[in-house]
């Protein structure tokens, strides 16, 4: 399979920089798969996963919000956060989940409700990814 260049940047680091065969990323409208030669586009990212295929092997990471620009031979992702499974502290993610659930129970403003809902989604994705790849 043909490869193209993928660069994933967060405000804190260059998360990924290399050639890939394919990616599948969570956008605000659902999952989008990209292979070499994909039609150029710019899309908003949601809270979810980034799956990277290289040498017929998939790696998965959690990703939160941002944008993806797809060109013929490269993709650039600007994300608020991205983490590999081994970087995720499950206890911290669980604590964030509990805080978000408590904020949802408090039934404050619509804005605070949406923020708490997003925080809950982030925590759940992080926990799922970390547990899925945790070494037994």
TAKAGI-V98789 format. One record per residue. N is the residue number from 1. PHI is phi in whole degrees, 0 to 359 (999 if undefined). OMEGA is omega in whole degrees, -180 to 180 (none if undefined). D_CENTER is the distance of its C-alpha to the mean C-alpha in Angstrom with 1 decimal. Layout:
n->N phi->PHI omega->OMEGA d_center->D_CENTER
n->N phi->PHI omega->OMEGA d_center->D_CENTER
This chain:
n->1 phi->999 omega->179 d_center->23.7
n->2 phi->292 omega->-180 d_center->23.4
n->3 phi->249 omega->173 d_center->20.8
n->4 phi->219 omega->-176 d_center->19.3
n->5 phi->269 omega->177 d_center->17.8
n->6 phi->240 omega->174 d_center->14.1
n->7 phi->231 omega->179 d_center->13.4
n->8 phi->240 omega->-178 d_center->10.2
n->9 phi->241 omega->171 d_center->11.5
n->10 phi->240 omega->178 d_center->10.9
n->11 phi->299 omega->-173 d_center->14.0
n->12 phi->252 omega->-177 d_center->14.9
n->13 phi->191 omega->170 d_center->14.5
n->14 phi->272 omega->-174 d_center->14.0
n->15 phi->287 omega->-179 d_center->11.1
n->16 phi->210 omega->178 d_center->12.2
n->17 phi->207 omega->-179 d_center->15.4
n->18 phi->180 omega->179 d_center->17.1
n->19 phi->274 omega->-179 d_center->18.2
n->20 phi->223 omega->175 d_center->16.4
n->21 phi->270 omega->-175 d_center->17.9
n->22 phi->196 omega->170 d_center->15.0
n->23 phi->227 omega->170 d_center->11.3
n->24 phi->228 omega->-175 d_center->9.8
n->25 phi->228 omega->177 d_center->6.8
n->26 phi->280 omega->176 d_center->6.5
n->27 phi->254 omega->178 d_center->8.8
n->28 phi->292 omega->-179 d_center->11.2
n->29 phi->250 omega->-178 d_center->13.6
n->30 phi->129 omega->-179 d_center->11.9
n->31 phi->276 omega->178 d_center->10.6
n->32 phi->232 omega->175 d_center->12.0
n->33 phi->259 omega->-178 d_center->13.3
n->34 phi->228 omega->172 d_center->14.7
n->35 phi->240 omega->180 d_center->17.7
n->36 phi->302 omega->179 d_center->20.2
n->37 phi->85 omega->178 d_center->22.3
n->38 phi->301 omega->177 d_center->19.9
n->39 phi->301 omega->179 d_center->21.3
n->40 phi->300 omega->179 d_center->20.3
n->41 phi->196 omega->171 d_center->18.1
n->42 phi->233 omega->-175 d_center->16.0
n->43 phi->219 omega->176 d_center->13.4
n->44 phi->279 omega->178 d_center->11.6
n->45 phi->269 omega->175 d_center->7.8
n->46 phi->251 omega->176 d_center->7.4
n->47 phi->265 omega->-178 d_center->5.8
n->48 phi->176 omega->-174 d_center->4.6
n->49 phi->238 omega->171 d_center->3.9
n->50 phi->237 omega->178 d_center->4.8
n->51 phi->252 omega->-177 d_center->8.4
n->52 phi->240 omega->178 d_center->11.0
n->53 phi->255 omega->178 d_center->14.7
n->54 phi->214 omega->-178 d_center->17.3
n->55 phi->54 omega->179 d_center->20.9
n->56 phi->62 omega->176 d_center->20.4
n->57 phi->238 omega->180 d_center->18.0
n->58 phi->259 omega->170 d_center->14.4
n->59 phi->240 omega->-178 d_center->11.9
n->60 phi->231 omega->179 d_center->8.7
n->61 phi->221 omega->172 d_center->6.1
n->62 phi->273 omega->-179 d_center->3.9
n->63 phi->217 omega->-178 d_center->1.7
n->64 phi->228 omega->170 d_center->4.8
n->65 phi->49 omega->179 d_center->7.3
n->66 phi->136 omega->-178 d_center->9.1
n->67 phi->220 omega->175 d_center->10.8
n->68 phi->232 omega->175 d_center->11.1
n->69 phi->248 omega->-179 d_center->14.7
n->70 phi->252 omega->173 d_center->16.1
n->71 phi->239 omega->-177 d_center->19.6
n->72 phi->306 omega->-174 d_center->21.9
n->73 phi->240 omega->176 d_center->21.2
n->74 phi->203 omega->178 d_center->18.1
n->75 phi->229 omega->175 d_center->14.6
n->76 phi->241 omega->177 d_center->13.4
n->77 phi->244 omega->173 d_center->9.9
n->78 phi->250 omega->-175 d_center->10.5
n->79 phi->237 omega->175 d_center->7.7
n->80 phi->295 omega->180 d_center->9.0
n->81 phi->205 omega->174 d_center->7.3
n->82 phi->209 omega->-177 d_center->5.7
n->83 phi->218 omega->170 d_center->7.7
n->84 phi->283 omega->-178 d_center->9.6
n->85 phi->307 omega->-177 d_center->11.2
n->86 phi->289 omega->179 d_center->14.5
n->87 phi->271 omega->-175 d_center->13.4
n->88 phi->274 omega->175 d_center->12.6
n->89 phi->273 omega->-176 d_center->15.9
n->90 phi->299 omega->180 d_center->16.4
n->91 phi->297 omega->178 d_center->19.3
n->92 phi->294 omega->178 d_center->17.5
n->93 phi->295 omega->178 d_center->14.8
n->94 phi->296 omega->178 d_center->17.8
n->95 phi->296 omega->178 d_center->19.6
n->96 phi->296 omega->177 d_center->16.9
n->97 phi->298 omega->-179 d_center->17.0
n->98 phi->296 omega->178 d_center->20.7
n->99 phi->297 omega->-179 d_center->20.9
n->100 phi->295 omega->178 d_center->18.8
n->101 phi->297 omega->178 d_center->21.0
n->102 phi->294 omega->178 d_center->24.0
n->103 phi->296 omega->177 d_center->23.1
n->104 phi->293 omega->179 d_center->22.8
n->105 phi->292 omega->-177 d_center->26.2
n->106 phi->287 omega->176 d_center->27.8
n->107 phi->48 omega->178 d_center->27.5
n->108 phi->273 omega->-178 d_center->27.6
n->109 phi->292 omega->178 d_center->27.0
n->110 phi->301 omega->179 d_center->24.7
n->111 phi->299 omega->180 d_center->22.6
n->112 phi->295 omega->176 d_center->22.3
n->113 phi->298 omega->-179 d_center->21.6
n->114 phi->294 omega->177 d_center->18.6
n->115 phi->296 omega->180 d_center->17.3
n->116 phi->294 omega->178 d_center->17.9
n->117 phi->296 omega->178 d_center->16.3
n->118 phi->294 omega->179 d_center->13.0
n->119 phi->297 omega->178 d_center->13.5
n->120 phi->296 omega->180 d_center->14.3
n->121 phi->299 omega->178 d_center->11.3
n->122 phi->301 omega->-179 d_center->9.1
n->123 phi->298 omega->-179 d_center->11.8
n->124 phi->295 omega->178 d_center->12.1
n->125 phi->297 omega->-179 d_center->8.6
n->126 phi->299 omega->180 d_center->9.1
n->127 phi->295 omega->-180 d_center->12.6
n->128 phi->299 omega->-180 d_center->12.1
n->129 phi->297 omega->-178 d_center->10.2
n->130 phi->297 omega->-179 d_center->12.8
n->131 phi->290 omega->-179 d_center->15.6
n->132 phi->298 omega->-175 d_center->14.9
n->133 phi->252 omega->-180 d_center->15.3
n->134 phi->296 omega->-179 d_center->17.7
n->135 phi->288 omega->179 d_center->20.9
n->136 phi->275 omega->none d_center->23.8
